Amino acid sequence: MALVKLAAVGVLGFVGYKFVRLFMAGPDGYAHTAPEVRDAGPDAMRDTPKRGWDQVDQASDESFPASDPPANY
């Protein structure tokens, strides 16, 4: 009887896993949990910066979204 209960729990777990995978699947069939992140720097930006890009801007862009400020400010 315990073996039947264990098998039932296993089947329910597998069905739940497949449901979550299907629910979270993107267009390519894989689950994506993190958003896509762009590379740091002005070359990877959608719009070019309106002013010059200096070392502080680069460090700040590389550290985003970290809570600590860049070390070379």
PLY file of the C-alpha trace (Angstrom):
ply
format ascii 1.0
element vertex 73
property float x
property float y
property float z
element edge 72
property int vertex1
property int vertex2
end_header
0.00 0.00 0.00
2.86 2.37 0.80
4.39 1.64 -2.59
1.14 2.65 -4.33
1.05 5.92 -2.39
4.67 6.61 -3.24
4.00 5.92 -6.92
0.95 8.22 -6.84
3.00 11.03 -5.30
5.69 10.50 -7.94
3.15 10.67 -10.75
1.59 13.83 -9.31
5.01 15.41 -8.98
5.89 14.56 -12.56
2.58 15.91 -13.88
3.07 19.09 -11.84
6.60 19.49 -13.20
5.41 19.07 -16.79
2.57 21.55 -16.21
4.97 24.17 -14.87
7.40 23.60 -17.74
4.58 23.97 -20.24
3.21 27.06 -18.52
6.60 28.80 -18.30
7.87 27.76 -21.74
8.79 30.46 -24.19
8.43 30.30 -27.96
11.52 28.08 -28.20
10.06 25.53 -25.78
12.41 26.27 -22.89
11.52 27.94 -19.60
13.13 31.34 -19.22
13.26 32.59 -15.66
15.55 35.60 -16.11
14.99 38.47 -18.51
17.47 39.02 -21.29
20.25 41.39 -20.27
22.16 43.62 -22.64
25.93 44.02 -22.58
27.34 47.07 -20.81
28.61 50.06 -22.74
27.36 52.60 -25.24
27.72 50.19 -28.18
25.05 47.91 -26.74
22.51 50.69 -26.11
19.42 51.08 -28.25
19.91 54.87 -28.43
23.32 56.49 -28.49
24.12 58.64 -25.43
23.60 62.37 -25.93
26.81 63.29 -24.12
30.27 61.78 -23.90
30.73 58.39 -22.24
33.37 58.39 -19.51
34.85 55.84 -17.09
32.24 56.55 -14.39
29.40 56.00 -16.87
30.98 52.71 -17.94
31.43 51.50 -14.33
27.89 52.50 -13.43
26.48 50.71 -16.47
28.48 47.57 -15.68
27.29 47.48 -12.07
23.56 47.99 -12.80
21.28 46.69 -11.14
23.63 45.99 -8.22
22.96 47.94 -5.05
26.60 48.95 -4.54
28.02 51.99 -6.34
31.01 51.50 -8.62
34.39 51.64 -6.85
35.93 54.29 -9.09
33.50 57.17 -8.73
0 1
1 2
2 3
3 4
4 5
5 6
6 7
7 8
8 9
9 10
10 11
11 12
12 13
13 14
14 15
15 16
16 17
17 18
18 19
19 20
20 21
21 22
22 23
23 24
24 25
25 26
26 27
27 28
28 29
29 30
30 31
31 32
32 33
33 34
34 35
35 36
36 37
37 38
38 39
39 40
40 41
41 42
42 43
43 44
44 45
45 46
46 47
47 48
48 49
49 50
50 51
51 52
52 53
53 54
54 55
55 56
56 57
57 58
58 59
59 60
60 61
61 62
62 63
63 64
64 65
65 66
66 67
67 68
68 69
69 70
70 71
71 72
